[in-house]
Amino acid sequence: MADRGSDQDDYRRLQDLREQLHYHNYRYYVLDDPEIPDSEYDRLLRELQELEARHPEWVTPDSPTQRVGSAPLDEFPEIRHAVPMLSLQNAFSDQEAYDFDRRVRDLLETDEAVDYTVEPKLDGLAVSLIYEDGVLLRGGTRGDGYRGEEITSNLRTIRQIPLRLRGSGWPSRLEVRGEVYMSKAGFQRLNERRRERGEAAFANPRNAAAGSLRQLDPRITAERPLEISIYGLGEVDGDIGERHSEVLERLRGWGFPMVREVRAVRGIEACLEAYRGLLDQRHDLAYEIDGVVYKVDRFDYQEELGSIARSPRWALAHKFPALEELTRIRDIEPSVGRTGAVTPIAHLDPVEVAGATVSRASLHNQDEIDRKDVRIGDWVMVRRAGDVIPEVVKVVTDRRPPDARPYRLPDTCPVCGSQVIRPEEEAIARCTGGLSCPAQRLHTILHFASRRAMDIDGLGEKIAQQLIHRDLVHTPVDLYHLTVEDLQGLDRMAEKSATNLVNAIDASRDTTLARFIYALGILLVGEATAQGLASHYGTLDALVSADEEELQEVPDVGPAVASSIVAFLRQPHNQEVIDGLRGELRIEESGQGSTEGPDLSGLRLVLTGTLERWTRDEVRAALESRGARVTGSVSAKTDYVVAGADPGSKRDKAESLGVRILDEEGLERLLHEGAA
């Protein structure tokens, strides 16, 4: 019979050992100021391992012994980001930084200098870490910003990452974002070991860090000298500060590591001074950086500034000058990207740039070709920055051969033959054969099936790739002809999952006109524009027959959007696919020329809680189509808070500020009658 007193003593000792090891991990890996020698740390860890071996029921995920030990995975599961991990707009000159600051102050309607933080832009891999009640729950990669790969077991091996937070006062749910990287010294040691074992050396620290994090066996990741620096927040249950710089200090106190070169400054001149200082220190830093990041410090300003597409308006990455080399252009060919962008690509005499052999470089667009006067046969300077595709910086005109030939992008897509258009005020030319162009097939299918479009649950990128590779799907119409037998032939697709996907596809047959228009993937037509078109025209026939002049009568549809819609809908290939989809779907239409609904321009609303008759996406689309703005946090500038079941702290804040609260009936009145 076990000695209960002995067990209690063991448990107390186990708890004490964990506390000591967490503390010494923090001193060593975060503060870089150890209090005990490695031998003493190892002795404490061995004692804890022995105790847990005797009492396996006491092992918890936040134990220091659980840094490594998970079995290898067959593949990484998907992780969805509740708050998108947006990418940053880039600047390559001081003038672009000044322009950024001017836009910020214009949008904030202030002439005063804005407070910013200036942070080194580490050359690594962005990740998300989710904590519940102070314990690391899950972690994942950035992915496409909305969905990434869950790599929790690998992230646990990075000793700088706290398995359990220090101190107190942290929210019950806290998501932090950081950059996983490899120091210069760590990278050098890793490559030396690889060469000694006869293995190929990594090209640069970023590739080494990214490859290490995506190992299916976490024991391999644990052998790599990975580090992390936390730079911001994701999803948080409650408020933990009013300024970004303030939050970073709180995160540091809870045990999160971050580089020391972060500065809080006032005004763009101070940002540029910090930029120049880091540029001078660049080669002396312990890690690689390729620029600095400016962030508006106040969170209420960040909320007011909002985002465009995939980038926040309140942040900018000011990149450092990149390395350049001289080579010759052999040929120029158009390349069609997955979104239909037609990009001129220069084929080069191979040249070594920043540790990599470069044989292709982007010329970006026709304007750039004309501005730089790039010709086939020219000698050019080629720049490479990180993993971005190299670009042609300038032509060495003194070495231009007499037979150098000018280049023009084609008027038709080199892949599908559809018309190539360049929307007004846009630099990028695009193929208009979106529904049938093979180059765009994967992007088209994924967009069509996405949650805000046809909402086909379970049709992710890996399945879509297999459907296309096996010649089962050429256009979205083919999705509705798939059978369980077709899907069972795919990798990792058993009968149950195949049946579920077929059922999900079948469920998508009932849709609204707005969702269908958005699902087509027409260039420049987002959700709000699709909702506006559906409300204005009421039927698909009315929309298809509209000309550019008529389309511009729809709110928020200007000449560029109208031209894009007409070009898309006039393509014979697209017409065939649309006709095919009309035969498969039941599209809810409201009758031609429906323009019902009041103008809600200028109103700011916040959504919270769960609504019975609406999804949040539907409410957002309905409000934005009438000119309202839907934001994520309540402030004195908020006009209404729409509150469903379990509204949380946003309703409380609205009440304290005197902001009007609407239930579903109030929302209906607002959408049909306007503001009272």
FENPEVEN-V773005 format. One record per residue. RES is the residue in three letters. SS is DSSP state (2 for helix, 1 for strand, 0 for the rest). PSI is psi in radians with two decimals (* if undefined). BURIAL is b if it has 24 or more other C-alpha atoms within 12 Angstrom, else e. Layout:
res=(RES,RES)
ss=(SS,SS)
psi=(PSI,PSI)
burial=(BURIAL,BURIAL)
This chain:
res=(MET,ALA,ASP,ARG,GLY,SER,ASP,GLN,ASP,ASP,TYR,ARG,ARG,LEU,GLN,ASP,LEU,ARG,GLU,GLN,LEU,HIS,TYR,HIS,ASN,TYR,ARG,TYR,TYR,VAL,LEU,ASP,ASP,PRO,GLU,ILE,PRO,ASP,SER,GLU,TYR,ASP,ARG,LEU,LEU,ARG,GLU,LEU,GLN,GLU,LEU,GLU,ALA,ARG,HIS,PRO,GLU,TRP,VAL,THR,PRO,ASP,SER,PRO,THR,GLN,ARG,VAL,GLY,SER,ALA,PRO,LEU,ASP,GLU,PHE,PRO,GLU,ILE,ARG,HIS,ALA,VAL,PRO,MET,LEU,SER,LEU,GLN,ASN,ALA,PHE,SER,ASP,GLN,GLU,ALA,TYR,ASP,PHE,ASP,ARG,ARG,VAL,ARG,ASP,LEU,LEU,GLU,THR,ASP,GLU,ALA,VAL,ASP,TYR,THR,VAL,GLU,PRO,LYS,LEU,ASP,GLY,LEU,ALA,VAL,SER,LEU,ILE,TYR,GLU,ASP,GLY,VAL,LEU,LEU,ARG,GLY,GLY,THR,ARG,GLY,ASP,GLY,TYR,ARG,GLY,GLU,GLU,ILE,THR,SER,ASN,LEU,ARG,THR,ILE,ARG,GLN,ILE,PRO,LEU,ARG,LEU,ARG,GLY,SER,GLY,TRP,PRO,SER,ARG,LEU,GLU,VAL,ARG,GLY,GLU,VAL,TYR,MET,SER,LYS,ALA,GLY,PHE,GLN,ARG,LEU,ASN,GLU,ARG,ARG,ARG,GLU,ARG,GLY,GLU,ALA,ALA,PHE,ALA,ASN,PRO,ARG,ASN,ALA,ALA,ALA,GLY,SER,LEU,ARG,GLN,LEU,ASP,PRO,ARG,ILE,THR,ALA,GLU,ARG,PRO,LEU,GLU,ILE,SER,ILE,TYR,GLY,LEU,GLY,GLU,VAL,ASP,GLY,ASP,ILE,GLY,GLU,ARG,HIS,SER,GLU,VAL,LEU,GLU,ARG,LEU,ARG,GLY,TRP,GLY,PHE,PRO,MET,VAL,ARG,GLU,VAL,ARG,ALA,VAL,ARG,GLY,ILE,GLU,ALA,CYS,LEU,GLU,ALA,TYR,ARG,GLY,LEU,LEU,ASP,GLN,ARG,HIS,ASP,LEU,ALA,TYR,GLU,ILE,ASP,GLY,VAL,VAL,TYR,LYS,VAL,ASP,ARG,PHE,ASP,TYR,GLN,GLU,GLU,LEU,GLY,SER,ILE,ALA,ARG,SER,PRO,ARG,TRP,ALA,LEU,ALA,HIS,LYS,PHE,PRO,ALA,LEU,GLU,GLU,LEU,THR,ARG,ILE,ARG,ASP,ILE,GLU,PRO,SER,VAL,GLY,ARG,THR,GLY,ALA,VAL,THR,PRO,ILE,ALA,HIS,LEU,ASP,PRO,VAL,GLU,VAL,ALA,GLY,ALA,THR,VAL,SER,ARG,ALA,SER,LEU,HIS,ASN,GLN,ASP,GLU,ILE,ASP,ARG,LYS,ASP,VAL,ARG,ILE,GLY,ASP,TRP,VAL,MET,VAL,ARG,ARG,ALA,GLY,ASP,VAL,ILE,PRO,GLU,VAL,VAL,LYS,VAL,VAL,THR,ASP,ARG,ARG,PRO,PRO,ASP,ALA,ARG,PRO,TYR,ARG,LEU,PRO,ASP,THR,CYS,PRO,VAL,CYS,GLY,SER,GLN,VAL,ILE,ARG,PRO,GLU,GLU,GLU,ALA,ILE,ALA,ARG,CYS,THR,GLY,GLY,LEU,SER,CYS,PRO,ALA,GLN,ARG,LEU,HIS,THR,ILE,LEU,HIS,PHE,ALA,SER,ARG,ARG,ALA,MET,ASP,ILE,ASP,GLY,LEU,GLY,GLU,LYS,ILE,ALA,GLN,GLN,LEU,ILE,HIS,ARG,ASP,LEU,VAL,HIS,THR,PRO,VAL,ASP,LEU,TYR,HIS,LEU,THR,VAL,GLU,ASP,LEU,GLN,GLY,LEU,ASP,ARG,MET,ALA,GLU,LYS,SER,ALA,THR,ASN,LEU,VAL,ASN,ALA,ILE,ASP,ALA,SER,ARG,ASP,THR,THR,LEU,ALA,ARG,PHE,ILE,TYR,ALA,LEU,GLY,ILE,LEU,LEU,VAL,GLY,GLU,ALA,THR,ALA,GLN,GLY,LEU,ALA,SER,HIS,TYR,GLY,THR,LEU,ASP,ALA,LEU,VAL,SER,ALA,ASP,GLU,GLU,GLU,LEU,GLN,GLU,VAL,PRO,ASP,VAL,GLY,PRO,ALA,VAL,ALA,SER,SER,ILE,VAL,ALA,PHE,LEU,ARG,GLN,PRO,HIS,ASN,GLN,GLU,VAL,ILE,ASP,GLY,LEU,ARG,GLY,GLU,LEU,ARG,ILE,GLU,GLU,SER,GLY,GLN,GLY,SER,THR,GLU,GLY,PRO,ASP,LEU,SER,GLY,LEU,ARG,LEU,VAL,LEU,THR,GLY,THR,LEU,GLU,ARG,TRP,THR,ARG,ASP,GLU,VAL,ARG,ALA,ALA,LEU,GLU,SER,ARG,GLY,ALA,ARG,VAL,THR,GLY,SER,VAL,SER,ALA,LYS,THR,ASP,TYR,VAL,VAL,ALA,GLY,ALA,ASP,PRO,GLY,SER,LYS,ARG,ASP,LYS,ALA,GLU,SER,LEU,GLY,VAL,ARG,ILE,LEU,ASP,GLU,GLU,GLY,LEU,GLU,ARG,LEU,LEU,HIS,GLU,GLY,ALA,ALA)
ss=(0,0,0,2,2,2,2,2,2,2,2,2,2,2,2,2,2,2,2,2,2,2,2,2,2,2,2,2,2,2,0,0,0,0,0,0,0,2,2,2,2,2,2,2,2,2,2,2,2,2,2,2,2,2,0,2,2,2,0,0,0,0,0,2,2,2,2,0,0,0,0,0,0,0,0,0,0,1,1,1,0,0,0,0,0,0,1,0,0,1,1,0,0,2,2,2,2,2,2,2,2,2,2,2,2,2,2,2,0,0,0,0,0,0,1,1,1,1,1,1,1,1,0,0,1,1,1,1,1,1,1,1,0,0,1,1,1,1,1,1,1,0,0,0,0,0,1,1,1,1,0,2,2,2,2,2,0,0,0,0,0,0,0,1,0,0,0,0,0,0,0,0,1,1,1,1,1,1,1,1,1,1,0,2,2,2,2,2,2,2,2,2,2,2,2,2,0,0,0,0,0,0,0,0,2,2,2,2,2,2,2,2,2,0,0,0,0,2,2,2,2,2,0,0,0,1,1,1,1,1,1,1,1,1,1,1,0,0,0,0,0,0,1,2,2,2,2,2,2,2,2,2,2,0,0,0,0,0,0,0,0,0,1,1,1,1,0,2,2,2,2,2,2,2,2,2,2,2,2,2,2,2,2,2,0,0,0,0,1,1,1,1,1,1,1,1,0,1,2,2,2,2,2,2,2,0,1,1,0,0,1,1,0,0,1,1,1,1,1,0,0,0,1,1,1,1,1,1,1,1,1,1,1,1,1,1,0,0,0,0,1,1,1,1,1,1,1,1,1,1,1,1,1,0,0,1,1,1,1,1,1,1,0,0,0,2,2,2,2,2,2,2,0,0,0,1,0,0,1,1,1,1,1,1,0,0,0,0,0,0,1,1,1,1,1,0,2,2,2,0,0,0,0,0,1,0,0,0,0,0,0,1,0,0,0,0,0,0,1,1,1,0,0,0,0,0,0,0,1,1,1,0,0,0,0,0,0,2,2,2,2,2,2,2,2,2,2,2,2,0,0,0,0,0,0,0,0,0,0,0,2,2,2,2,2,2,2,2,2,0,0,0,0,0,0,2,2,2,2,2,2,0,0,2,2,2,2,2,0,0,0,0,0,0,2,2,2,2,2,2,2,2,2,2,2,2,2,0,0,1,1,1,2,2,2,2,2,2,2,0,0,0,0,0,0,0,2,2,2,2,2,2,2,2,2,2,2,0,0,2,2,2,2,2,2,0,0,2,2,2,2,0,0,0,0,0,0,0,2,2,2,2,2,2,2,2,2,2,2,2,0,2,2,2,2,2,2,2,2,2,2,2,2,2,0,1,1,1,0,0,0,0,0,0,0,0,0,0,0,0,0,0,0,1,1,1,1,1,0,1,0,0,0,0,0,2,2,2,2,2,2,2,2,2,2,0,0,0,1,1,1,0,0,0,0,0,0,0,0,1,1,1,1,0,1,0,0,0,2,2,2,2,2,2,2,2,2,0,0,1,1,1,0,2,2,2,2,2,2,2,2,2,2,0,0,0)
psi=(2.35,2.54,1.90,-0.68,-0.70,-0.72,-0.71,-0.68,-0.75,-0.75,-0.71,-0.72,-0.70,-0.79,-0.71,-0.73,-0.74,-0.76,-0.79,-0.78,-0.70,-0.75,-0.80,-0.55,-0.79,-0.80,-0.72,-0.87,-0.46,-0.89,-0.27,0.69,1.24,2.60,-0.33,2.72,2.82,-0.62,-0.67,-0.70,-0.79,-0.65,-0.77,-0.73,-0.73,-0.69,-0.72,-0.74,-0.70,-0.73,-0.77,-0.53,-0.63,-0.49,1.23,-0.38,-0.24,-0.09,2.27,2.75,-0.44,0.14,2.47,-0.32,-0.20,0.33,-0.66,2.69,-0.21,2.61,2.66,2.57,2.72,-0.60,2.86,2.32,2.88,2.54,2.34,2.35,2.03,-0.66,2.06,2.50,1.57,2.65,2.94,2.55,2.53,2.57,2.52,0.11,2.81,-0.66,-0.68,-0.57,-0.75,-0.73,-0.70,-0.83,-0.70,-0.74,-0.73,-0.85,-0.59,-0.78,-0.57,-0.13,0.91,2.56,-0.09,2.70,2.46,2.48,2.28,2.81,2.53,2.13,2.46,2.42,1.67,2.52,1.41,-2.50,2.18,2.37,2.87,2.39,2.20,2.20,2.41,2.19,0.65,0.04,2.36,2.11,-0.80,2.68,2.66,2.98,2.89,-0.71,-2.27,0.17,-0.42,-0.58,2.34,-2.88,2.33,2.11,0.71,-0.81,-0.67,-0.70,-0.54,-0.44,-0.25,1.91,-0.29,-0.41,2.09,2.25,-0.47,2.37,2.62,2.83,-2.49,3.07,0.01,2.65,2.78,-0.54,2.18,2.18,2.18,2.65,2.52,3.04,2.07,2.29,3.09,2.23,2.84,-0.75,-0.74,-0.72,-0.73,-0.76,-0.73,-0.81,-0.61,-0.74,-0.69,-0.72,-0.67,-0.56,0.07,0.33,2.74,2.42,2.63,2.61,-0.68,2.85,-0.62,-0.83,-0.70,-0.75,-0.79,-0.78,-0.62,-0.69,-0.43,0.42,2.33,-0.34,1.92,-0.32,-0.55,-0.76,-0.70,-0.43,-0.21,2.48,1.15,2.56,2.95,2.56,2.17,2.38,-0.09,-2.96,2.74,-2.05,2.28,2.34,1.57,3.07,2.39,0.23,2.82,-0.21,2.59,-0.78,-0.64,-0.74,-0.70,-0.70,-0.69,-0.72,-0.70,-0.71,-0.48,0.01,0.13,2.36,2.58,2.63,2.68,-0.21,0.41,2.35,2.46,2.19,2.95,2.14,2.77,-0.53,-0.70,-0.59,-0.82,-0.59,-0.74,-0.67,-0.84,-0.61,-0.76,-0.57,-0.72,-0.60,-0.11,-0.83,-0.21,-0.21,2.72,-0.16,2.83,2.36,2.61,0.28,-2.88,2.82,2.23,2.30,2.32,2.23,-0.70,2.26,-0.59,-0.58,-0.71,-0.77,-0.73,-0.64,-0.66,-2.74,2.80,2.27,-1.99,0.26,2.43,2.54,-0.22,0.13,2.66,2.39,1.97,1.84,2.60,2.73,2.46,2.89,2.59,2.66,2.83,2.35,-3.08,2.50,2.07,-0.67,2.87,2.25,2.56,2.44,2.31,2.06,3.05,-0.32,0.11,-0.06,2.27,1.91,2.27,2.25,2.23,2.26,2.17,2.77,2.21,2.40,2.55,2.11,2.11,0.76,0.12,2.57,2.16,2.20,-0.12,2.59,2.56,2.41,0.05,-1.16,3.05,-0.62,-0.74,-0.71,-0.80,-0.73,-0.74,-0.14,0.93,2.30,2.69,2.21,-0.21,2.64,2.30,2.76,2.24,2.33,2.44,2.23,1.93,-2.39,0.12,2.49,2.34,2.73,2.70,2.07,-0.86,2.83,2.40,1.53,-0.46,-0.40,0.26,2.19,2.71,-0.39,0.24,2.36,2.31,2.85,2.44,2.40,2.56,2.76,-0.26,2.66,2.24,-0.20,-0.84,-0.16,0.03,2.85,2.44,2.19,2.79,1.81,2.59,2.38,0.24,2.55,-0.40,2.25,2.56,2.54,2.37,0.04,0.77,-0.65,-0.22,-0.12,2.14,-0.59,-0.48,0.07,-0.86,-0.83,-0.71,-0.81,-0.77,-0.72,-0.77,-0.68,-0.10,2.84,-0.70,-0.12,-1.89,-0.15,0.99,1.69,2.30,-0.15,1.47,-3.04,-0.72,-0.72,-0.75,-0.71,-0.73,-0.71,-0.70,-0.79,-0.63,0.18,0.48,-0.45,2.13,-0.64,2.93,-0.44,-0.67,-0.39,-0.63,-0.02,-0.03,2.52,2.92,-0.66,-0.70,-0.81,-0.52,-0.31,-0.11,2.75,2.38,0.56,1.70,3.10,-0.72,-0.83,-0.60,-0.75,-0.73,-0.72,-0.73,-0.71,-0.68,-0.70,-0.75,-0.66,-0.46,-0.11,-0.49,2.02,3.01,2.83,-0.69,-0.79,-0.71,-0.78,-0.78,-0.70,-0.42,-0.40,0.62,2.31,2.30,0.05,1.75,-2.94,-0.80,-0.73,-0.70,-0.71,-0.72,-0.73,-0.75,-0.73,-0.67,-0.80,-0.53,-0.62,2.72,-0.67,-0.74,-0.69,-0.81,-0.59,-0.09,2.53,3.12,-0.70,-0.76,-0.70,-0.56,-0.07,-0.27,2.34,2.40,0.15,1.87,-3.01,-0.72,-0.79,-0.75,-0.77,-0.72,-0.74,-0.83,-0.79,-0.71,-0.85,-0.30,-0.20,2.17,-0.71,-0.75,-0.67,-0.70,-0.76,-0.74,-0.76,-0.70,-0.70,-0.63,-0.49,-0.31,-0.44,2.78,1.70,2.12,2.01,2.68,0.14,2.58,2.47,0.37,2.06,0.41,2.67,2.30,2.84,2.07,0.38,2.39,-0.27,2.48,2.25,2.68,2.38,2.39,2.62,-3.09,2.19,2.60,-0.72,-0.05,2.64,2.81,-0.65,-0.69,-0.72,-0.80,-0.82,-0.74,-0.74,-0.81,-0.54,-0.35,0.13,-0.07,2.85,2.21,2.11,3.03,-0.26,2.68,2.33,3.14,-0.33,-0.14,2.33,-0.74,2.59,2.11,2.00,2.14,-2.69,2.56,1.07,-0.41,-2.73,-0.35,-0.64,-0.73,-0.75,-0.67,-0.75,-0.71,-0.50,-0.09,0.39,2.40,2.36,2.31,2.38,-2.97,-0.63,-0.71,-0.64,-0.77,-0.77,-0.71,-0.75,-0.49,-0.49,-0.30,-3.10,2.40,*)
burial=(e,e,e,e,e,e,e,e,e,e,e,e,e,b,b,e,b,b,b,b,b,b,b,b,b,b,b,e,b,b,e,e,e,e,e,e,e,e,e,e,b,e,e,b,b,e,b,b,b,e,b,b,e,e,e,e,e,b,e,e,b,b,b,b,b,b,b,b,e,e,e,e,e,e,e,b,e,b,b,b,b,e,b,b,b,b,b,b,b,b,b,b,e,b,e,e,b,b,e,b,b,e,e,b,b,e,e,b,e,e,e,e,e,b,b,b,b,b,b,b,b,b,b,b,b,b,b,b,b,b,b,b,e,b,b,b,b,b,b,b,b,b,b,e,b,b,b,b,b,b,b,b,b,b,b,b,b,b,b,b,b,b,b,b,b,b,e,e,e,b,b,e,b,b,b,b,b,b,b,b,b,b,b,b,e,b,b,e,e,b,b,e,e,e,e,e,e,e,e,e,e,b,e,b,b,b,b,b,b,b,b,b,b,b,b,b,b,b,b,b,b,b,b,b,b,b,b,b,b,b,b,b,b,b,b,b,e,e,b,b,e,e,b,b,b,e,b,b,b,b,b,b,e,b,b,b,b,b,b,e,b,b,b,b,b,b,b,b,e,b,b,b,e,b,b,e,b,b,b,e,e,b,e,e,e,e,b,b,b,b,b,b,b,b,b,b,b,b,b,b,b,b,b,b,b,b,b,e,e,e,e,b,b,b,b,b,b,b,b,b,b,b,e,b,b,b,b,b,b,b,b,b,b,b,b,b,b,b,b,b,b,b,b,b,b,b,b,b,b,e,b,e,b,e,e,b,e,b,b,b,b,b,b,b,b,b,e,b,b,e,e,b,b,b,b,b,b,b,b,b,b,b,b,b,b,b,b,e,e,b,b,b,b,b,b,b,e,e,e,e,e,e,e,e,e,e,b,b,b,b,e,b,b,b,b,b,e,b,b,b,b,b,b,e,e,e,e,b,b,b,b,b,b,b,b,b,b,b,b,b,b,b,b,b,b,b,b,b,b,b,b,b,b,b,b,b,b,b,b,b,b,e,b,b,b,b,b,b,e,e,e,b,b,b,b,b,b,b,b,b,e,b,b,b,e,b,b,e,e,b,e,e,b,e,e,e,b,b,e,e,b,b,e,b,b,b,e,b,b,b,b,b,b,b,b,b,b,b,b,b,b,b,b,b,b,b,b,b,b,b,b,b,b,b,b,b,b,b,b,b,b,b,b,b,e,b,e,b,e,b,b,b,e,b,b,b,b,e,e,b,b,b,b,b,b,b,b,b,b,b,b,e,b,b,b,e,b,b,e,e,b,b,e,e,b,e,b,e,b,e,e,e,b,e,e,e,b,b,b,b,e,e,b,b,b,b,b,b,e,e,b,e,e,e,e,b,b,b,b,b,b,b,b,b,b,b,b,b,b,b,b,b,b,b,b,e,b,b,b,b,b,b,b,b,e,e,e,e,e,b,b,e,b,b,e,e,e,e,b,b,b,b,b,b,e,e,b,e,e,b,b,e,e,e,b,e)
